[in-house]
Amino acid sequence: MSSRRAPRRTLLAVGALTAALALSACAGEDTGKSGGGGGTNFVTDAGGISTAAQGKRQAPGELAGETVDGKRLDVAGLKGKVVVLNVWGSWCSPCRAEAPHFVKVAKELKAKGVEFVGINTRDPNKQSAVAFEKDYGVPYPSLYDPAGKLILFGFPEGTLNPQAIPSTLVLDKEGRIAARSLMALNEEKLRSMIEPLLAEK
């Protein structure tokens, strides 16, 4: 295959992802039917939170790069802790609605070994993302992913992966994807995704 075709395929894939996320971005109501069928190894409860049993979890691909504040971050370096990944955009009203809940829970659970990492997407102007984090007092870093490449290539096909904005995924202490939500979360639902993983041996 021509080496000139590979970048074009990547651009087309990123474009397809952007279109798909645009269709599902900031989708309002959750039906509680966002996964589980088709031979997948996860189940979705009535509240729209999908989970994978310990023996059926997969690790994400590489989730590394520059953060909104210009630092370098590799999620793989957080193995050993429960990691909450939140896909968000400054333009997304459900993202703004859930932000105070994420800030509160992140501060309260950090001492228990929970790390939060945002994935900021579809914000071509980084200053909008910086302003969002400042406005809400976000205490954790966010990878800057304006074209959605981390979302496209960072999650294996058939796993619990982000398919909407906002999406939230929780990695267990082994760095594997254990839970996912495709909707804005309140504090109660967010904690319900994290606390079972803290209790795992």
N, C-alpha and C positions, 0 to 999 in steps of 0.2 A: 504494500500500500504506500502511496506517495506520502512523504512526510508533510507535504502541504495540506493534505486532506485531514490529518489528525486535528490540527487546531480548528478547522472548520467544523468538524464533528463535535468538538467540545463546545464551540459557540452555539451550534444548533441545539445541543443538549441543554445548555444553560438557558437558551431562549425558550425551549419547551418547558423547562422547570419554572421559569419566571411567569410564563403564561398560565401554567397550572396553579401556581401560588396566587396569581392575580385572581383566578376564578374562586379560589378558596380563601383568599385573604380576608381576615376579619369577618369570617362567616359567623352569623349570630347564634342561632339556636343549635344545640347539639342533640342529635337523635338517639345517642347511645348505641349506634350501629356502625361505628367507625373502624371495624376490623373484625378479626377472629375467624372468618371463613376462608375458603379457598386453600386449605392445606397449610395455613399458617399455624404457628406454635403459640399463639396468644389468644386471650379472651378479653372481651370488652364488657364491663358492667353497665348497669342501667344509667349510671351517671356519665358515661362516655369515657371512662378511664380504662385503657387497655393494659394488661399485665402479662408477663411471660414467667412461667415457672422457672425455678433456679436451673434446672438441667436443660432448659430450652433456650436460654438467653445467648445472644451474640454480641460481640464487641462492635462498636462503631469503627469506621475507618479512621483515617487521620483527621483530627480536628485541631488544627494548629494554624497560627498565623498572627497577624498584627491585631491588637485590640483597638477599641475606639480611642483610647488615650495614648496610642502609639507604642505600647509595650509588646513584648512577644509572649505568647501563651500556647502551651501544648496541653490539651486536656489529658493526654496519657500520663502526664506527670502527677495527676491527682489520684491515681490508683491507690486503693487502700481507704478511700473516703467515699461516702455517698455523694454523687455529683448530680446537681439539678441543671439541666440545659434548657434555656428558655429562648425560643426563636421569636424575635420581636422587630418592630419597625416604629420609628417615632411618629409616623403618619397614621398609625393603626389605633383607633379608639378603644377596642377591647384590650390592647396592650397597655394603654394608659390606665384603663380601669383596674387591671390586675397588678400593676406596678407596686402600689403601696403594700399589697399582701406579700409580694415577693420580697420586698425590702424588709418587712417586719420578720418574716420567717427566716430569711437569710441571716439576719443579725442574731436571732434567738437560737438558731441551731448550729451556728459555726463552731461553738465550743464542743458540740457533740460529734464533730467530724463530718459535717455537711458543707460542701462547697457549691456555690452557685456560679454558673457561667452563662452569660447571654450570648446569643448569636444574632447580631444586628444585620438585617437584610433589607434590600431594596431602598436603602437610604443613600442615594448618590452623593449627597453632601454630608460629609462626616460631622459637620458642625450641628446638624439637626440631631444626630445621635448624641453628641456631647451635651447639647442643651437638655435633651430628655433625661439623661443620667443625672445632670445637675438639678433639674427641677424636682425629681423624685428622690434625690439623695441615694441613688443606687450604690451600694457599698462593694459590689463585686464587678469583675471585669466582663467585657463583652467582646467577642471576636467580631471584627468588622468584615462583613461578607456582602457587599452591595449587589454583586451579581448572582448570589446564591450558589457559588461553587462548593462551599463546605456542605451545604444542605444536599446538593446533588450527589457529590462524591463521598461524603463522610458517613453515609448510612447504607449498609448492604441491602440489596433488594430482598424483599420478603420479611424484613425485620420491622420492628416498631420504629417507624421513621417519621420525620415531620412532614405533614402534608397540608398544612394550613398555617396562617399567621393570625394569632399566636399559636405556637405548639410548645409543649413542655415534655421533656423526656428526663427520666431519672436513671442514672447508672448505679449499679450495685458496687460493693466494695472491690469487686474483681474487675470493674470497668466495663461491665456488660449492660446492655439496655434491658431494663427491668419493667419500666412503666412508661406510658405515654398518654397525653391528653391533647386533643386538637381543638381546644376551646380556652377562653379566658377562665382563670381559676380564682376562687376566693381562698382565704386562708385555710379553711377547713378541708377543702378538696386537695389543696397543695400538700398539706400535712399528711393526708391519707395516702398519698403516693410515696412519701419519704419514710414515715415511721416504721412500716413493715420491713424496710431494707435496713434500717438502723438495728433492728432486733435480730437480723439474720446472723448466724455464726459463720 
